[in-house]
Amino acid sequence: MPLYKTLHPNSQTHVKIWKISESFSELEQDIELTEDSQYRVEHMKSDIHRRGFLSVRHLLKAFNYTDEDLYYDEFGKPHLKDGKFISITHSFIFSAVIISESSVGIDIEKQREKIQLISKKFIDYEFQYLDKDSDELVCKLTVIWCIKESLYKQFATPGLSFKQHTLVIPFNLHDEQTVSWIDYKGIKKRYTANFFEFEGFTCAYVLPE
């Protein structure tokens, strides 16, 4: 299908989301892959991962980039050859790309009850304001995870811990925005975190302040 959603957080930042309804063979059409990308996609065992990989290339095309314009550093962080900043995410039937003049991070996650079972692995400070009996708990936990994953992608530094080095300021789901921080080995950075829900998924992206 065509693009699912396009967002323009500011004049220098753009987000595009793709809903993956096509087959792998349909997604292969009109897309040119580098030799390395072709090798990667051919050796993926999961069909949804293969389709997710190709859907990201369609998003690049929607931004007027090609697979050749994208490369990854030694930490696995994606970069564009023209110097603009990019972050990529894929979860089940959705993928997204954010491109900006500033360093950014984005994540999409499916809202699932089991996130409550792993919450202690990525949350510390946030337990102070979360209501464990609230009907919104799963959605709020998913927002926090997406924001922290976005921070991790933006910072791209080995050793960064979701639980120890990132935090998300209290928020309401209808606000669709909050403040988040990285506090890592004397480095403190503040970010605006935007988030929204759709079709049982949550998307968040962070922009440095």
C-alpha positions as CSV (number, residue, x, y, z in Angstrom):
1,M,0.0,0.0,0.0
2,P,1.1,3.6,-0.2
3,L,2.5,5.5,2.8
4,Y,0.5,5.0,5.9
5,K,1.4,8.4,7.6
6,T,3.7,11.3,7.0
7,L,4.6,13.8,9.8
8,H,6.6,17.0,9.8
9,P,7.6,17.7,13.5
10,N,9.6,20.8,12.3
11,S,10.9,22.3,9.1
12,Q,14.1,20.1,9.3
13,T,12.5,16.8,10.4
14,H,10.2,14.4,8.5
15,V,8.7,11.1,9.5
16,K,7.2,8.5,7.1
17,I,5.4,5.3,8.2
18,W,4.6,2.3,6.0
19,K,2.0,-0.3,6.6
20,I,3.3,-3.6,5.2
21,S,0.4,-5.3,3.4
22,E,2.4,-6.3,0.3
23,S,4.0,-9.7,-0.4
24,F,7.8,-9.9,-0.7
25,S,7.6,-10.2,-4.5
26,E,5.5,-7.0,-4.7
27,L,7.9,-5.1,-2.5
28,E,10.8,-6.2,-4.6
29,Q,9.4,-4.3,-7.6
30,D,10.9,-0.9,-8.4
31,I,13.6,-1.2,-5.7
32,E,17.3,-1.5,-6.4
33,L,19.4,-3.0,-3.6
34,T,23.1,-2.9,-3.1
35,E,25.0,-6.2,-3.2
36,D,25.3,-6.2,0.6
37,S,21.6,-5.5,1.1
38,Q,20.6,-8.2,-1.4
39,Y,22.8,-10.7,0.5
40,R,21.2,-9.6,3.8
41,V,17.6,-9.9,2.7
42,E,18.2,-13.3,1.0
43,H,19.6,-14.8,4.2
44,M,16.7,-13.5,6.5
45,K,14.7,-16.5,7.7
46,S,11.6,-14.5,8.7
47,D,9.3,-13.3,5.9
48,I,8.1,-10.4,8.0
49,H,11.7,-9.3,8.5
50,R,12.4,-9.6,4.8
51,R,9.3,-7.5,4.0
52,G,10.1,-5.0,6.7
53,F,13.6,-4.6,5.2
54,L,12.2,-3.9,1.8
55,S,9.5,-1.6,3.1
56,V,12.2,0.6,4.6
57,R,13.8,0.8,1.1
58,H,10.4,2.0,-0.2
59,L,10.4,4.7,2.6
60,L,13.9,5.8,1.5
61,K,12.6,6.1,-2.0
62,A,9.7,8.2,-0.7
63,F,12.4,10.5,0.7
64,N,14.2,10.5,-2.7
65,Y,17.0,8.3,-1.4
66,T,18.2,4.9,-2.7
67,D,19.6,1.9,-0.8
68,E,23.0,3.1,-2.0
69,D,22.6,6.3,0.0
70,L,22.4,4.4,3.3
71,Y,25.2,2.9,5.3
72,Y,25.8,1.6,8.8
73,D,28.7,2.4,11.2
74,E,30.5,-0.1,13.5
75,F,27.7,0.3,16.1
76,G,25.0,-0.6,13.6
77,K,23.7,3.0,13.5
78,P,22.4,4.0,10.0
79,H,23.7,7.1,8.2
80,L,23.0,8.9,5.0
81,K,25.9,9.8,2.7
82,D,24.7,13.4,2.3
83,G,25.2,14.0,6.1
84,K,21.5,14.2,7.1
85,F,20.5,12.1,10.2
86,I,18.3,9.0,9.9
87,S,16.7,6.5,12.2
88,I,14.8,3.4,11.2
89,T,12.4,1.1,12.9
90,H,10.3,-2.0,12.0
91,S,7.7,-3.9,14.1
92,F,5.4,-6.6,12.6
93,I,3.4,-4.8,9.9
94,F,4.7,-1.3,10.3
95,S,8.0,0.4,9.5
96,A,9.1,4.0,9.8
97,V,12.0,6.3,8.9
98,I,12.8,9.7,10.4
99,I,15.2,12.0,8.6
100,S,16.5,15.3,10.1
101,E,19.2,17.9,10.1
102,S,19.7,17.0,13.8
103,S,20.5,13.6,15.3
104,V,17.2,11.7,16.0
105,G,15.8,8.3,17.0
106,I,12.6,6.5,16.3
107,D,10.9,3.3,17.4
108,I,7.6,1.5,16.8
109,E,6.3,-1.3,19.1
110,K,3.2,-3.4,19.2
111,Q,1.2,-2.9,22.4
112,R,1.3,-6.2,24.3
113,E,0.5,-7.2,27.9
114,K,3.8,-9.0,28.3
115,I,5.6,-5.7,28.5
116,Q,4.5,-5.7,32.2
117,L,6.7,-8.7,32.8
118,I,9.9,-7.1,31.6
119,S,9.2,-3.5,32.8
120,K,11.7,-3.9,35.7
121,K,14.4,-4.4,33.1
122,F,14.0,-1.0,31.5
123,I,12.3,1.2,34.1
124,D,13.5,2.7,37.4
125,Y,12.5,6.4,38.0
126,E,9.3,6.0,35.9
127,F,7.8,3.6,38.5
128,Q,7.3,6.7,40.7
129,Y,4.5,8.0,38.6
130,L,3.1,4.8,36.9
131,D,-0.2,3.4,38.3
132,K,0.1,-0.4,38.2
133,D,-3.7,-0.7,38.4
134,S,-4.4,1.7,35.6
135,D,-6.1,0.6,32.3
136,E,-3.4,2.7,30.6
137,L,-0.5,0.8,32.1
138,V,0.4,-1.3,29.0
139,C,0.1,1.8,26.7
140,K,2.2,3.9,29.0
141,L,4.9,1.2,29.4
142,T,5.0,0.9,25.6
143,V,5.4,4.6,25.2
144,I,8.3,4.6,27.7
145,W,10.0,1.7,25.9
146,C,9.6,3.4,22.5
147,I,11.1,6.6,23.9
148,K,14.0,4.8,25.5
149,E,14.7,2.8,22.4
150,S,14.7,6.0,20.4
151,L,17.1,7.6,22.8
152,Y,19.4,4.5,22.5
153,K,19.3,4.7,18.7
154,Q,20.1,8.4,18.8
155,F,22.9,8.2,21.3
156,A,24.3,4.9,19.8
157,T,26.9,4.4,22.6
158,P,27.9,1.0,23.9
159,G,27.1,0.5,27.5
160,L,24.0,2.8,27.6
161,S,21.4,1.2,29.9
162,F,17.7,1.9,29.5
163,K,17.2,1.5,33.2
164,Q,20.2,3.3,34.5
165,H,21.0,6.0,32.0
166,T,17.6,7.1,30.5
167,L,14.5,8.6,32.0
168,V,11.1,9.8,30.8
169,I,9.3,12.7,32.5
170,P,5.6,12.0,33.6
171,F,3.1,12.3,30.8
172,N,-0.5,11.8,29.8
173,L,-1.3,9.7,26.7
174,H,-3.4,12.4,25.1
175,D,-0.5,14.9,25.3
176,E,1.5,12.9,22.8
177,Q,4.7,14.7,24.0
178,T,7.0,14.7,27.0
179,V,10.6,15.3,28.0
180,S,13.3,12.6,28.2
181,W,16.9,12.6,29.3
182,I,20.1,10.7,28.8
183,D,22.5,10.8,31.9
184,Y,25.5,8.7,31.0
185,K,29.0,9.0,32.4
186,G,28.8,12.8,33.0
187,I,26.9,13.4,29.8
188,K,23.5,14.9,30.2
189,K,21.2,15.5,27.3
190,R,17.6,16.6,27.2
191,Y,15.2,15.6,24.4
192,T,11.7,16.3,23.3
193,A,9.9,13.0,22.9
194,N,6.8,12.8,20.7
195,F,4.6,9.7,20.7
196,F,1.3,8.5,19.3
197,E,-0.8,5.3,19.0
198,F,-2.4,3.6,16.0
199,E,-3.9,0.2,15.3
200,G,-2.6,-1.3,18.5
201,F,1.0,0.1,18.0
202,T,2.9,2.9,19.5
203,C,5.5,5.1,17.8
204,A,7.9,7.5,19.5
205,Y,10.7,9.7,18.2
206,V,13.1,12.0,20.0
207,L,14.6,15.3,19.0
208,P,17.4,17.0,20.9
209,E,16.6,20.3,22.6
